[in-house]
Amino acid sequence: MTAVNEAAYAVETEDSLSSASSKATRGSKGFGADLKAWTAFFFVGMACGWFPVDAVLNLTVNEAPFGPAWLGKVLLIGGIVGLADGVLCFLYLYMFPDRQPLHREQLFVGFQSVLCIISLLLLAGFWSVGAPDYPFVLLATVLGNLIINCTYYISFPMISTFYGGWLVAPVRSGTDFSVMFTALLGEAQNPSGTENLFPSSVLFLIYTLLPVVGLVAWLMIVRFEIGLRSNDTSLAAKEDAERGHARDVEVAPSDNPRTVDPRGLSKALSDQFGGLACPRSLLGPVLIGSFADFFQWGVLASFSLIGAHMIDPTGCTGAAGAFVGRTSYTVNRVLVTSGSLISTLLPCSRNVFYSLSVVQVTALVLVLLATGGVGREAWSTSAGQTIYIVCNGIVGGLEGYLLTMAFRLIGDDDSVPLKFRRSASGLLGFLNVVLVCVGQIVSGQLASSQTVSCQAL
């Protein structure tokens, strides 16, 4: 066996043994240990998820001073914040292509959880201050978007790498549970779509309880190493072996000093932006997962309420439109969470994964046709309104399922070295935020400026 083959064999064997050891450890600890880990990570997802953003979105749906224009404004702000922190993330990965040590990223997740709690308490105490600008609502919107974006930039790749792809599913389910929880309580607060049964400040205090539990869960995970399958030492050993393999196969540079070796340039770029490297075999899950999120949060979120009013048979201010809008919102958010949960119980093959993406796109197109007034008379019937609600649910449910499955397909692909699973997860998180933010800026501007709005009959 040549030196090159020996190096390649050593890297592959080490990855295989690590994977086998991880699976054996899970099996030996039994279902109870797996359930404990799943539950703990589920609560962590609630502490670093969508709670502040969804609290604000429910505020725009239930409180009279807000409405569709404010909903678009909130999403527009989210898009601007996402692009800004996306640039910072890109610079961070340029400066630290190997990212930070595990213990620092663990501390960062704790910081996210604390920031989530502070944001909700600010809303509970001061959301109504400073009308009509509502500065504390704007501040909570900014902080909430920073929290969830950093979850995609840092938390998901870290958990997928060091804890395993299967534990990304409960974290993602936890982030989406906040979506469902806020939607269901928002429905209870305003079931008719026109009158609140209890104050929004009470709602925010109830929301705060779950991130507090999530923070405690994360402290327990770190303290007792719940679910941990790798650490900085094991990751460094694998990277050293891979670098040794790369040196063995490295081609000698050209003797002509004026000649630029494209392979050398490619390697230099790869080394500098290694935190976003993606093997070709993982590119499909990265793209499908990113666009699934884009369709839900970058497109549908801005236009769904407008479309609901468009299919009201009495016009833009009728009770039927308010009911369809409130119900569509709740069904969509509940199924986002359900999709994440189902990915844990019913993972799918890649062919099914790609087919489900087509179904999501089809449902989104139908919602956009209704919003644009195409076939308005048919959409205004009882059957048309039901189909509209169902399509909103399909887009949300498949967003939850496809994005969570994308992280799982990447994190559990034992044929790819650990380093590249980490970087591919990082790329998925990065693209996810950037694409959604571009969509939010465009669609949010169209909605907030009322360029896209309900047109009178």
C-alpha positions in Angstrom: 0.0 0.0 0.0 1.4 3.4 -1.0 1.8 6.3 1.4 -1.1 8.1 -0.2 -3.4 5.1 0.1 -2.4 4.6 3.7 -3.2 8.2 4.6 -6.6 7.9 2.8 -7.3 4.6 4.5 -6.5 6.1 7.9 -8.8 9.1 7.5 -11.7 6.9 6.3 -11.2 4.3 9.0 -11.1 7.0 11.7 -14.4 8.5 10.5 -16.0 5.1 10.3 -14.9 4.1 13.7 -16.1 7.4 15.2 -19.5 6.9 13.5 -19.8 3.3 14.7 -18.8 4.3 18.2 -21.4 7.1 18.3 -24.2 4.8 17.1 -23.1 2.0 19.5 -23.0 4.5 22.4 -26.6 5.6 21.6 -27.7 2.0 21.3 -26.1 1.0 24.6 -27.6 3.9 26.6 -31.1 2.9 25.4 -34.3 4.7 24.5 -34.5 6.5 27.8 -31.1 8.3 27.3 -32.1 9.2 23.7 -35.4 10.6 24.9 -33.7 12.7 27.6 -31.2 14.1 25.1 -34.0 14.8 22.6 -36.1 16.6 25.2 -33.2 18.7 26.4 -32.2 19.8 23.0 -35.9 20.5 22.1 -36.1 23.0 25.0 -32.8 24.6 23.9 -34.4 25.2 20.5 -37.1 27.3 22.2 -34.5 29.4 23.9 -32.6 30.3 20.7 -35.4 30.3 18.3 -38.2 32.5 16.9 -39.9 33.5 20.2 -39.2 37.3 20.0 -39.9 37.6 16.3 -43.1 35.6 16.5 -44.2 37.5 19.5 -43.9 40.7 17.4 -45.6 39.0 14.4 -48.6 38.0 16.5 -48.7 41.5 17.8 -49.1 42.8 14.3 -52.0 40.4 13.6 -53.9 40.9 16.9 -53.4 44.5 17.9 -55.5 47.1 16.0 -52.8 49.8 15.6 -50.7 47.4 13.5 -51.9 45.2 10.6 -50.6 44.0 7.2 -48.4 47.1 6.6 -46.7 46.7 9.9 -46.3 43.0 9.3 -44.4 43.9 6.1 -42.3 46.4 8.1 -41.3 43.8 10.6 -40.2 41.4 7.9 -38.3 44.2 6.1 -36.4 44.9 9.3 -35.6 41.3 9.6 -34.2 41.2 6.1 -32.0 44.2 6.7 -30.7 42.7 10.0 -30.1 39.4 8.4 -28.0 40.9 5.5 -26.0 42.9 8.0 -25.2 40.0 10.3 -24.7 37.9 7.2 -21.8 40.2 6.2 -20.4 39.9 9.7 -20.7 36.2 9.6 -18.8 36.1 6.3 -16.0 38.2 7.7 -16.0 36.0 10.8 -15.5 32.9 8.7 -12.8 34.7 6.7 -10.9 35.5 9.8 -11.6 32.1 11.6 -12.1 29.5 8.8 -12.0 26.7 11.4 -14.5 28.5 13.6 -14.2 28.8 17.4 -13.5 26.0 19.9 -16.5 24.0 21.2 -16.6 25.6 24.6 -16.9 29.1 23.1 -19.7 28.2 20.9 -21.4 26.5 23.8 -21.1 29.8 25.8 -22.6 31.6 22.8 -25.7 29.5 22.8 -26.2 30.4 26.5 -25.8 34.1 25.6 -28.5 33.7 22.9 -30.9 32.2 25.4 -30.4 35.1 27.9 -30.9 37.6 25.1 -34.2 35.9 24.1 -35.5 36.2 27.6 -34.6 39.9 27.8 -36.3 40.6 24.5 -39.6 39.0 25.7 -39.5 40.9 29.0 -39.0 44.2 27.1 -42.1 43.4 25.0 -44.1 42.5 28.1 -43.3 45.7 29.8 -43.0 48.3 27.1 -44.5 47.2 23.7 -47.1 49.9 23.7 -44.7 52.7 24.6 -43.9 55.3 21.9 -46.8 54.9 19.6 -47.0 55.1 16.6 -43.3 54.2 16.2 -43.2 51.6 19.0 -39.4 51.7 19.6 -39.4 48.6 21.9 -41.2 46.6 19.3 -38.6 47.6 16.8 -35.8 46.8 19.3 -37.3 43.3 20.0 -37.5 42.7 16.2 -33.9 43.5 15.8 -32.8 41.3 18.7 -35.1 38.5 17.8 -33.7 38.3 14.3 -30.1 38.4 15.6 -30.9 35.5 17.9 -32.4 33.2 15.2 -29.8 34.1 12.6 -27.0 33.2 14.9 -28.7 29.9 15.6 -28.3 29.1 11.9 -24.8 30.5 11.7 -23.3 28.9 14.8 -25.7 26.7 16.9 -26.9 24.3 14.2 -23.5 23.6 12.6 -22.0 23.1 16.1 -24.7 20.7 17.2 -24.7 18.8 13.9 -20.9 18.4 14.2 -20.3 17.7 17.8 -23.6 16.2 18.9 -24.9 14.6 15.7 -27.4 15.2 12.9 -30.2 13.4 14.8 -30.1 16.1 17.5 -30.5 18.9 15.1 -34.1 17.7 14.6 -35.2 18.4 18.2 -33.4 21.8 18.3 -35.1 22.8 15.0 -38.4 21.4 16.4 -37.9 23.6 19.4 -37.2 26.7 17.4 -40.4 25.9 15.4 -42.4 25.1 18.5 -42.1 28.7 19.5 -43.8 29.5 16.2 -46.6 27.1 16.9 -46.9 28.1 20.6 -47.1 31.8 19.8 -49.7 31.1 17.0 -51.9 29.0 19.2 -51.9 31.5 22.1 -52.4 34.3 19.7 -55.4 32.4 18.4 -56.7 32.0 21.9 -56.2 35.7 22.5 -58.1 36.8 19.4 -60.1 33.9 18.0 -62.4 36.1 15.9 -59.5 38.1 14.4 -61.1 41.4 15.6 -61.1 41.4 19.4 -58.5 40.5 22.1 -59.7 38.5 25.1 -56.7 39.3 27.2 -53.7 41.8 27.1 -50.6 41.2 24.9 -48.4 41.8 27.9 -49.7 38.7 29.6 -49.1 36.8 26.4 -45.4 37.9 26.4 -44.9 36.8 30.0 -46.2 33.4 29.2 -43.9 33.1 26.2 -40.9 34.0 28.5 -41.3 30.8 30.6 -40.2 28.4 27.9 -36.9 30.1 27.0 -36.1 30.1 30.7 -36.5 26.3 30.7 -34.4 26.2 27.5 -31.6 28.0 29.2 -31.6 25.6 32.1 -31.6 22.7 29.7 -28.6 24.0 27.9 -26.7 24.4 31.1 -27.5 20.8 32.0 -26.4 19.6 28.5 -23.0 21.3 28.8 -22.5 20.3 32.4 -23.2 16.6 31.9 -22.2 16.4 28.2 -25.6 15.1 27.2 -25.5 13.9 23.6 -21.9 14.9 23.0 -20.2 12.5 20.5 -17.1 14.5 19.5 -15.0 17.4 20.8 -12.3 19.7 19.7 -9.6 17.1 20.2 -11.2 14.4 18.0 -12.0 17.0 15.3 -8.4 18.3 15.3 -7.1 14.7 15.0 -9.3 14.1 11.9 -8.3 17.4 10.3 -4.6 16.6 10.9 -5.0 13.3 9.2 -6.8 14.9 6.3 -4.2 17.6 5.9 -1.5 14.9 5.9 -3.4 13.2 3.1 -3.6 16.4 1.1 0.2 17.0 1.5 0.8 13.5 0.1 -1.2 14.2 -3.1 -0.1 17.8 -3.5 1.2 18.6 -7.0 4.5 20.4 -7.3 4.2 24.1 -8.2 5.2 25.4 -11.7 8.8 26.3 -12.3 7.7 29.5 -14.1 7.3 32.2 -11.4 4.9 34.2 -13.6 2.5 31.3 -13.9 -0.4 31.2 -11.5 -1.3 27.7 -10.6 -5.1 27.6 -10.6 -5.0 24.6 -8.2 -2.9 26.6 -5.8 -5.4 29.5 -6.0 -8.3 27.2 -5.5 -6.6 25.6 -2.4 -5.9 29.1 -1.0 -9.5 30.1 -1.3 -10.7 26.8 0.1 -8.4 27.2 3.1 -9.5 30.8 3.7 -13.3 30.1 3.4 -13.2 26.5 4.6 -16.0 27.3 7.0 -18.4 27.3 4.1 -17.0 24.4 2.1 -19.6 22.0 0.7 -18.8 18.6 -1.0 -20.8 18.0 -4.1 -22.7 15.1 -2.5 -24.2 17.5 0.1 -25.1 20.4 -2.3 -28.6 19.1 -2.9 -29.7 19.1 0.7 -28.0 22.5 1.2 -29.9 24.1 -1.7 -33.3 22.5 -1.0 -33.2 23.3 2.7 -32.3 26.9 2.0 -35.0 27.5 -0.6 -37.6 25.7 1.6 -37.0 28.3 4.3 -36.9 31.1 1.7 -40.4 30.2 0.3 -41.9 30.2 3.8 -40.3 33.2 5.5 -38.9 35.2 2.5 -42.1 35.1 0.4 -45.3 33.6 2.0 -44.9 35.4 5.4 -45.3 38.8 3.8 -48.2 38.1 1.5 -50.4 35.5 3.2 -52.5 38.0 5.2 -53.0 40.2 2.1 -54.1 37.1 0.1 -56.6 36.2 2.9 -58.3 39.6 2.6 -58.2 39.3 -1.2 -60.4 36.2 -1.1 -63.1 37.8 1.2 -66.3 37.9 -0.9 -67.4 41.2 0.7 -64.2 43.1 0.1 -60.9 43.8 1.9 -62.4 44.7 5.3 -64.8 41.8 5.8 -64.9 39.4 8.7 -64.3 36.4 6.4 -60.9 37.7 5.3 -59.9 38.4 8.9 -60.9 34.8 9.9 -59.1 33.2 6.9 -56.0 35.3 7.7 -55.9 34.4 11.4 -56.6 30.7 10.6 -54.1 30.5 7.8 -51.5 32.1 10.1 -52.2 29.5 12.9 -52.3 26.5 10.6 -49.1 27.6 8.9 -47.2 28.0 12.1 -48.5 24.8 13.7 -47.5 22.8 10.7 -44.0 24.3 10.6 -43.4 22.8 14.0 -45.2 19.5 13.0 -42.9 19.2 10.0 -39.8 19.4 12.2 -41.2 16.8 14.6 -42.2 14.4 11.8 -38.6 14.5 10.4 -37.5 12.9 13.7 -40.0 10.0 13.4 -40.2 9.6 9.6 -36.9 10.6 7.9 -37.0 10.2 4.1 -34.8 9.3 1.2 -33.2 11.9 -1.0 -35.7 11.2 -3.9 -38.7 11.8 -1.6 -36.9 14.9 -0.2 -36.6 16.4 -3.7 -40.3 15.5 -4.5 -41.6 17.2 -1.4 -39.8 20.4 -2.5 -41.9 20.4 -5.7 -45.1 20.0 -3.7 -44.1 23.0 -1.5 -43.4 25.2 -4.6 -46.8 24.2 -6.1 -48.6 25.2 -2.9 -46.8 28.6 -2.8 -47.7 29.4 -6.4 -51.4 28.8 -5.6 -51.2 31.2 -2.6 -49.5 33.9 -4.8 -52.1 33.5 -7.5 -54.8 34.1 -4.9 -52.9 37.2 -3.6 -52.6 38.5 -7.1 -56.4 38.3 -7.7 -56.2 35.5 -10.3 -59.4 33.6 -10.1 -60.7 35.8 -7.3 -64.3 34.7 -7.6 -63.3 31.0 -7.2 -61.0 31.7 -4.3 -63.8 33.7 -2.5 -66.0 30.6 -2.2 -66.0 28.4 0.9 -64.0 25.7 -1.0 -61.5 28.3 -2.3 -60.9 29.7 1.2 -60.3 26.2 2.5 -57.8 25.4 -0.2 -56.1 28.7 0.6 -55.7 27.7 4.3 -54.5 24.2 3.3 -51.9 25.7 0.9 -50.5 27.9 3.6 -50.2 24.9 5.9 -48.4 22.8 3.2 -45.8 25.5 2.6 -45.2 25.8 6.4 -45.2 22.1 7.1 -42.8 21.3 4.3 -40.5 24.1 5.4 -40.2 22.5 8.8 -39.7 19.1 7.4 -37.3 19.9 4.5 -35.0 22.2 6.4 -34.7 19.9 9.4 -34.1 16.9 7.1 -31.4 18.9 5.2 -29.4 19.4 8.4 -30.0 15.7 9.3 -28.9 14.4 5.9 -25.7 16.5 6.2 -24.9 15.7 9.8 -25.5 11.9 9.5 -23.8 11.3 6.2 -20.9 9.1 7.3 -19.3 9.0 3.9 -18.3 12.7 4.3 -15.5 13.7 6.7 -16.6 15.4 9.9 -14.9 18.7 8.9 -16.9 19.0 5.7 -20.1 18.0 7.4 -19.5 20.9 9.7 -18.7 23.4 6.9 -21.7 22.2 4.8 -24.0 22.7 7.8 -22.5 26.2 8.1 -23.1 26.9 4.4 -26.8 25.8 4.8 -27.2 28.1 7.8 -25.5 31.0 6.0 -27.5 30.6 2.7 -30.7 30.1 4.7 -30.4 33.4 6.4 -29.1 35.4 3.4 -31.8 34.1 1.0 -34.6 34.6 3.5 -33.4 38.1 4.3 -33.2 39.1 0.6 -36.8 37.8 0.2 -37.9 39.6 3.3 -36.5 42.9 2.1 -38.2 42.7 -1.3 -41.5 41.2 -0.1 -41.6 43.3 3.1 -41.0 46.5 1.1 -43.8 45.5 -1.3 -46.2 44.9 1.6 -45.3 47.8 3.8 -45.4 50.3 1.0 -48.7 48.8 -0.1 -47.4 48.2 -3.6 -48.9 44.7 -3.0 -52.2 45.1 -1.0 -55.8 44.1 -1.1 -57.6 45.6 -4.0 -61.3 46.6 -3.5 -63.9 44.7 -5.4 
